[in-house]
């Protein structure tokens, strides 16, 4: 029975109609916690929105939902005709369990409850027409990952890692899980890749170097790019202004935009690269891409 579910058995039937207006569903995963997966998910969602694509971001990290804080969304969703209207910020439609439970409330759920709530985030949310729906998953391989593969057709999975070997070990296990449930692997993002001193310009490989690229080569999947450690990226997550929109001319923002373009090309999806001078004008105006 478990194998049947993992391969998309009876529970997966009809998943194509659960979110009919969404063209590409992309899972953002990590083998372990603490690698900056949610930061990458938030910035990639904003980077895709800046191409003119219609983008949604579903916070499926049900045990530690923090996408609303990272996206600067403090007001919860409204309802319309018995459905939930996602919150919109930075041109991205958002939904998260953080909108629905008290901030300090711990979530202690078993598998069936996880499946039920995740399904509600698809069935009961008015996502509308989207080119991309990014799903920020909890770390590891568990109930959320399996339920997701049963509910909706995933265009692919992106795994976020840091360069050191202990993180890469978990990456290999996580990507093997997606392969088992027949989800295409879009590639690996190496986060916290290096640190450049703001005073002397010296580059330091805090977590080693090139681990993500080596893992991608070994697994035969694309290496999507490196994101440096930088206080501005952390500050963007703390203040709700992802660096892609807070400082679009920075090298850090450019790294996220480059990864977004690789995703677009891999999926043959909507969105065009925007010259930086036009991007700066667009961000200064009210964002209305969706």
C-alpha positions in Angstrom: 0.0 0.0 0.0 2.8 2.4 0.9 4.5 1.8 -2.5 1.2 2.4 -4.3 0.8 5.8 -2.5 4.4 6.8 -3.1 4.0 6.1 -6.8 0.8 8.1 -7.1 -1.9 5.5 -6.5 -5.6 6.0 -5.9 -5.1 8.9 -3.6 -3.4 10.8 -6.4 -6.3 10.5 -8.9 -7.7 13.8 -9.9 -4.8 15.8 -8.6 -4.6 17.7 -11.9 -7.9 19.4 -11.1 -7.1 20.5 -7.5 -5.5 23.7 -8.7 -6.4 24.0 -12.3 -5.3 27.5 -12.8 -1.7 26.8 -11.8 0.7 26.0 -14.7 3.9 24.9 -12.8 4.1 23.7 -9.2 7.7 23.8 -7.8 8.8 22.2 -4.5 11.6 24.0 -2.6 13.2 21.5 -0.3 16.2 20.8 1.9 17.6 17.7 3.4 18.1 19.3 6.7 17.1 22.5 8.6 19.2 25.7 8.9 20.3 25.9 5.3 18.2 29.0 4.4 15.5 27.2 2.4 12.7 29.6 3.2 15.0 32.6 2.4 15.7 31.1 -1.0 12.0 30.3 -1.6 10.9 33.9 -0.8 13.6 35.5 -3.0 13.0 33.1 -5.9 9.2 33.9 -5.7 10.0 37.6 -5.9 12.5 37.1 -8.7 10.0 35.2 -10.7 7.3 37.8 -10.1 9.7 40.5 -11.3 9.9 38.8 -14.7 6.2 39.5 -15.2 5.0 36.0 -14.3 2.1 35.4 -12.0 3.5 33.8 -8.9 2.2 32.2 -5.7 4.1 31.0 -2.6 2.6 28.3 -0.3 4.3 27.9 3.1 4.0 24.2 3.6 6.5 24.2 6.5 3.6 23.5 8.8 5.7 23.1 11.9 7.8 26.3 11.5 5.9 28.6 9.1 7.9 31.9 8.7 7.2 32.9 5.1 4.8 35.7 6.1 7.5 37.4 8.2 10.1 37.0 5.4 7.6 38.5 2.9 6.5 41.3 5.1 2.9 40.1 5.4 1.4 40.8 8.8 -2.3 40.8 7.9 -4.0 37.5 7.5 -6.1 36.4 4.5 -9.7 37.4 3.8 -12.5 35.1 2.7 -14.7 35.2 -0.4 -17.6 32.8 -1.0 -16.3 30.4 1.5 -12.8 30.3 0.1 -9.6 31.9 1.3 -8.1 34.8 -0.6 -4.3 34.6 -0.5 -2.4 37.6 0.9 -0.4 39.5 -1.8 2.9 41.2 -1.3 5.9 42.0 -3.5 3.8 40.8 -6.4 3.4 37.3 -4.9 0.3 35.6 -3.6 0.9 33.9 -0.2 -0.7 31.5 2.1 0.7 30.1 5.4 -0.4 28.3 8.5 1.2 31.3 10.3 -1.8 33.3 9.2 -4.2 30.9 10.9 -2.7 30.1 14.3 -1.4 32.2 17.2 2.3 33.1 16.7 3.5 31.2 19.8 1.2 28.1 19.3 3.2 24.9 18.7 1.8 22.6 16.0 1.9 18.9 16.9 0.3 17.0 14.1 0.2 13.4 12.9 0.3 12.4 9.2 -3.5 12.5 8.5 -3.8 16.0 9.9 -0.9 17.2 7.8 -2.5 15.7 4.7 -5.8 17.4 5.5 -4.4 20.9 6.0 -2.1 20.7 3.0 -5.1 19.7 0.9 -7.0 22.7 2.2 -4.3 25.0 1.1 -4.9 23.9 -2.5 -8.7 23.2 -2.5 -9.9 26.1 -0.3 -7.6 28.9 -1.5 -8.5 31.1 -4.5 -5.1 31.0 -6.2 -6.5 32.0 -9.5 -4.3 31.9 -12.6 -0.6 31.4 -11.8 2.4 30.7 -13.9 4.4 29.3 -10.9 3.4 28.1 -7.4 6.4 27.7 -5.2 6.0 25.4 -2.2 8.3 25.9 0.8 8.6 22.4 2.3 9.7 21.5 5.8 13.2 20.0 6.0 13.8 16.3 5.4 11.6 13.7 4.0 8.2 13.1 5.7 4.5 13.4 5.6 4.3 16.8 3.8 6.6 15.7 1.0 4.6 12.4 0.4 1.2 14.1 0.6 2.3 16.8 -1.8 3.4 14.3 -4.4 0.0 12.7 -4.2 -2.1 15.9 -4.4 -0.7 18.0 -7.2 1.4 17.4 -10.3 4.8 18.8 -9.5 6.8 20.3 -12.3 9.9 19.7 -10.3 11.8 20.0 -7.1 14.7 22.3 -6.1 16.9 21.4 -3.2 18.8 24.0 -1.1 22.0 23.0 0.6 25.1 24.5 2.1 28.5 23.4 0.9 29.6 21.2 3.8 29.5 17.4 3.5 27.0 16.9 6.4 24.4 19.0 4.5 25.2 17.3 1.2 24.6 13.8 2.7 21.0 14.8 3.5 20.6 16.4 0.1 21.3 13.0 -1.6 18.6 11.3 0.6 16.1 14.0 -0.1 16.6 14.0 -3.9 16.3 10.2 -3.9 12.9 10.6 -2.2 11.7 12.8 -5.0 13.0 10.4 -7.6 11.0 7.6 -5.9 7.8 9.5 -6.3 8.6 10.4 -9.9 9.2 14.2 -9.4 11.6 15.8 -11.8 14.7 17.3 -10.2 15.2 20.9 -11.3 18.5 21.2 -9.5 20.5 22.3 -6.5 21.0 25.7 -5.0 24.1 26.2 -2.8 23.2 28.7 -0.1 25.6 30.4 2.3 28.2 29.6 -0.3 30.9 32.1 0.8 31.3 35.4 2.7 32.8 38.5 1.3 34.1 41.0 3.9 32.5 44.4 3.5 35.6 46.1 4.7 38.5 44.4 2.9 36.7 42.5 0.2 38.4 39.2 1.2 36.4 36.1 0.3 36.1 33.3 2.9 34.6 29.9 2.3 33.0 29.4 5.7 31.3 26.1 4.9 33.9 24.7 2.4 33.6 25.3 -1.3 31.9 23.7 -4.3 30.0 21.0 -2.4 26.7 21.8 -4.1 28.2 21.7 -7.5 29.9 18.4 -6.8 26.7 16.9 -5.4 24.8 18.1 -8.5 27.4 16.5 -10.8 27.3 13.2 -8.8 23.5 13.1 -8.9 23.3 14.1 -12.6 21.1 17.2 -11.9 21.6 20.9 -12.8 23.6 23.1 -10.5 21.5 26.3 -10.3 23.9 28.6 -8.6 25.5 29.9 -5.4 24.1 32.4 -2.9 26.6 34.1 -0.6 26.3 34.7 3.1 25.4 38.3 3.5 23.9 40.4 6.3 21.6 42.1 3.8 20.0 38.8 2.9 19.4 38.0 6.5 18.1 41.6 7.1 15.7 41.2 4.2 14.2 38.1 5.8 13.9 39.7 9.2 12.3 42.9 7.9 10.0 41.4 5.3 11.9 42.9 2.3 13.6 40.1 0.4 16.9 41.4 -1.1 15.6 40.8 -4.6 13.2 43.7 -4.1 15.1 45.6 -1.4 18.3 45.9 -3.4 17.8 44.6 -6.9 21.1 46.0 -8.2 23.1 44.0 -5.6 25.2 40.9 -6.6 23.1 38.9 -4.2 19.8 39.8 -5.9 21.4 39.1 -9.3 22.3 35.6 -8.1 18.6 34.9 -7.3 17.4 36.4 -10.6 19.9 34.2 -12.5 18.5 31.1 -10.7 14.9 32.2 -11.5 15.9 32.5 -15.2 17.3 28.9 -15.2 14.0 27.7 -13.7 12.0 29.5 -16.4 14.2 28.0 -19.2 14.0 24.5 -17.7 10.2 24.6 -17.6 9.6 26.6 -20.7 7.5 28.9 -18.6 6.4 32.5 -18.6 8.7 35.4 -17.6 11.3 37.5 -19.3 14.6 38.9 -17.9 14.2 42.6 -17.2 17.1 45.1 -17.6 18.2 46.4 -14.2 17.3 50.0 -15.0 13.8 48.9 -15.9 13.7 46.7 -12.8 14.6 49.6 -10.5 11.7 51.6 -12.0 9.3 48.7 -11.6 10.1 48.2 -7.9 9.6 51.9 -7.1 6.1 51.7 -8.5 3.2 49.9 -6.8 3.6 46.2 -7.7 0.7 44.9 -9.7 2.1 41.9 -11.7 -0.6 39.7 -10.4 
